[in-house]
C-alpha cells in the first residue's frame, strides 16, 4: 500500500530531521566545550603566572618595609645619649645599638607607596582572573551537562542503550537509506 509507505516515510523523515537537529546541537556543543576547555587552560596558566607576580611583589614590599624599618631604627640609634632613656623602649643602657649602613639606601615613602600600589594592582588583577576562571569553570560544567543531555537524546533517537562511537556515520547512513526509500516510493507512485 503506497499510502501506508508514504506515512512511514514521512514519520522516518521527521525522525531523521530530529536526528540531524540533535546531531548539529551536539557538534556545536562539543566545539564550544573544546574552546572553553582551551580557554580554561589558558586562564589557569595566566593565573599561575599572576600568582607568582603577586608573591614576588609581596616579598619586594616586605623587603622595602624591612629596609625602611632598619634604616629608621639605625637613625634613631644615632640620637641615643648615654644615660638618657631610649625613646622606643625606655632603657638607659644600649650595649648594641643599630648602626646606619653607609651602603644601605634610604627607602622613601614614595618608593613604599609605589610598591604598595603595584602590589594592590596585581592583587586586583589576580582577583579578576580568579573570578573569570570560576565563571569559565561554571560554563564548562554547564556545557558538559548539555553535551551529556544531547548524547542521551541521540542515544534514544538511535534506539540504543549507549551512544555508539560511529553515531555520525549511522545518521548519515540512515539519511541515505531514507533518501533511497523516498526515490523508490516516487518511482512506484509514477508507475502507478
C-alpha positions as CSV (number, residue, x, y, z in Angstrom):
1,X,0.0,0.0,0.0
2,X,1.6,3.3,-1.2
3,X,-0.3,5.4,1.3
4,X,1.0,3.4,4.3
5,X,4.5,3.5,2.8
6,X,4.2,7.3,2.4
7,X,3.1,7.7,6.1
8,X,6.0,5.5,7.2
9,X,8.5,7.6,5.2
10,X,7.0,10.8,6.5
11,X,7.5,9.5,10.0
12,X,11.1,8.4,9.2
13,X,11.8,11.9,7.7
14,X,10.6,13.6,10.9
15,X,12.8,11.2,12.8
16,X,15.8,12.0,10.6
17,X,15.2,15.7,11.0
18,X,15.2,15.2,14.8
19,X,18.5,13.2,14.4
20,X,20.0,16.0,12.3
21,X,18.9,18.7,14.8
22,X,20.3,16.9,17.8
23,X,23.5,16.0,15.8
24,X,24.1,19.6,14.9
25,X,23.4,20.7,18.5
26,X,25.8,18.1,19.9
27,X,28.5,19.1,17.4
28,X,28.1,22.8,18.3
29,X,28.2,22.0,22.0
30,X,31.4,19.9,21.5
31,X,33.1,22.7,19.7
32,X,32.1,25.1,22.5
33,X,33.2,22.7,25.1
34,X,36.6,22.3,23.4
35,X,37.0,26.1,23.1
36,X,36.0,26.6,26.8
37,X,38.4,23.9,27.9
38,X,41.2,25.6,26.0
39,X,40.2,29.0,27.5
40,X,40.2,27.4,31.0
41,X,43.8,26.0,30.4
42,X,45.0,29.4,29.2
43,X,43.4,31.2,32.2
44,X,44.9,28.7,34.6
45,X,48.4,29.3,33.2
46,X,47.9,33.1,33.3
47,X,46.6,32.9,36.9
48,X,49.6,30.8,37.9
49,X,51.8,33.5,36.4
50,X,49.9,36.3,38.1
51,X,50.2,34.4,41.4
52,X,54.0,34.3,41.0
53,X,54.0,38.1,40.3
54,X,51.9,38.8,43.4
55,X,54.2,36.6,45.5
56,X,57.3,38.4,44.2
57,X,55.7,41.9,44.7
58,X,54.7,40.9,48.2
59,X,58.2,39.9,49.0
60,X,59.6,43.1,47.4
61,X,57.3,45.2,49.6
62,X,58.2,43.3,52.7
63,X,61.9,43.8,51.8
64,X,61.3,47.5,51.3
65,X,59.4,47.8,54.6
66,X,62.2,45.9,56.4
67,X,64.9,48.1,54.9
68,X,62.9,51.2,55.9
69,X,62.4,49.9,59.4
70,X,66.1,49.1,59.8
71,X,67.1,52.5,58.5
72,X,64.7,54.3,60.9
73,X,66.0,52.2,63.8
74,X,69.6,52.9,63.0
75,X,68.8,56.6,62.6
76,X,67.1,56.7,66.0
77,X,70.1,54.8,67.5
78,X,72.4,57.7,66.4
79,X,70.3,60.0,68.6
80,X,70.7,58.0,71.7
81,X,72.5,59.7,74.6
82,X,74.3,57.7,77.3
83,X,72.3,57.7,80.5
84,X,69.1,59.0,78.8
85,X,66.1,56.7,78.4
86,X,65.5,55.2,74.9
87,X,62.5,56.9,73.2
88,X,61.4,53.4,72.0
89,X,61.9,51.1,74.9
90,X,62.9,53.3,77.8
91,X,66.2,51.5,78.5
92,X,69.1,53.5,79.8
93,X,71.8,51.2,78.6
94,X,72.3,50.3,74.9
95,X,75.0,47.7,74.6
96,X,74.5,47.0,70.8
97,X,72.8,50.0,69.1
98,X,72.0,49.6,65.4
99,X,74.3,51.3,63.0
100,X,73.5,53.0,59.8
101,X,75.0,51.1,56.9
102,X,76.7,53.5,54.5
103,X,75.8,51.1,51.7
104,X,72.1,51.0,52.6
105,X,69.9,53.4,50.7
106,X,67.1,55.1,52.5
107,X,63.7,53.9,51.4
108,X,61.4,56.8,50.6
109,X,57.7,57.0,51.3
110,X,57.2,57.3,47.6
111,X,59.0,54.0,46.9
112,X,56.9,52.3,49.6
113,X,53.7,53.7,48.2
114,X,54.6,52.8,44.6
115,X,55.4,49.2,45.7
116,X,52.2,49.0,47.6
117,X,50.2,50.4,44.7
118,X,51.8,48.0,42.3
119,X,51.1,45.0,44.6
120,X,47.4,46.1,45.0
121,X,47.0,46.4,41.2
122,X,48.5,42.9,40.8
123,X,46.2,41.5,43.5
124,X,43.2,43.1,41.9
125,X,44.2,41.6,38.6
126,X,44.7,38.2,40.2
127,X,41.2,38.5,41.8
128,X,39.6,39.3,38.5
129,X,41.4,36.4,36.9
130,X,40.3,34.1,39.6
131,X,36.7,35.2,39.2
132,X,36.9,34.7,35.4
133,X,38.4,31.3,36.0
134,X,35.4,30.4,38.2
135,X,33.0,31.6,35.5
136,X,34.7,29.6,32.8
137,X,34.6,26.5,35.1
138,X,30.9,27.0,35.6
139,X,30.4,27.5,31.9
140,X,32.4,24.3,31.2
141,X,30.3,22.3,33.7
142,X,27.2,23.6,32.0
143,X,28.5,22.6,28.6
144,X,29.4,19.2,29.8
145,X,25.8,18.7,31.1
146,X,24.4,19.9,27.8
147,X,26.7,17.6,25.9
148,X,25.6,14.7,28.1
149,X,21.9,15.6,27.5
150,X,22.4,15.8,23.8
151,X,24.2,12.4,23.8
152,X,21.3,10.9,25.7
153,X,18.8,12.3,23.2
154,X,20.9,10.9,20.3
155,X,21.2,7.5,22.1
156,X,17.4,7.4,22.4
157,X,16.8,8.5,18.8
158,X,19.2,5.8,17.6
159,X,17.3,3.2,19.7
160,X,20.5,2.3,21.5
161,X,21.4,1.8,25.1
162,X,24.6,3.9,24.8
163,X,25.8,6.3,22.2
164,X,27.8,4.3,19.6
165,X,31.2,5.5,18.6
166,X,30.1,5.7,14.9
167,X,26.9,7.7,15.6
168,X,27.6,10.3,13.0
169,X,28.1,7.6,10.3
170,X,24.9,5.9,11.5
171,X,22.9,9.1,11.0
172,X,24.5,9.6,7.5
173,X,23.6,6.0,6.6
174,X,20.0,6.5,7.9
175,X,19.7,9.6,5.7
176,X,21.0,7.8,2.7
177,X,18.6,4.8,3.2
178,X,15.7,7.2,3.7
179,X,16.6,9.1,0.5
180,X,16.7,5.8,-1.4
181,X,13.3,4.8,0.0
182,X,11.8,8.1,-0.9
183,X,13.1,7.8,-4.5
184,X,11.8,4.2,-4.7
185,X,8.3,5.4,-3.5
186,X,8.3,8.2,-6.0
187,X,9.1,5.7,-8.8
188,X,6.3,3.5,-7.6
189,X,3.9,6.4,-7.5
190,X,4.9,7.4,-11.0
191,X,4.5,3.9,-12.3
192,X,1.0,3.5,-10.7
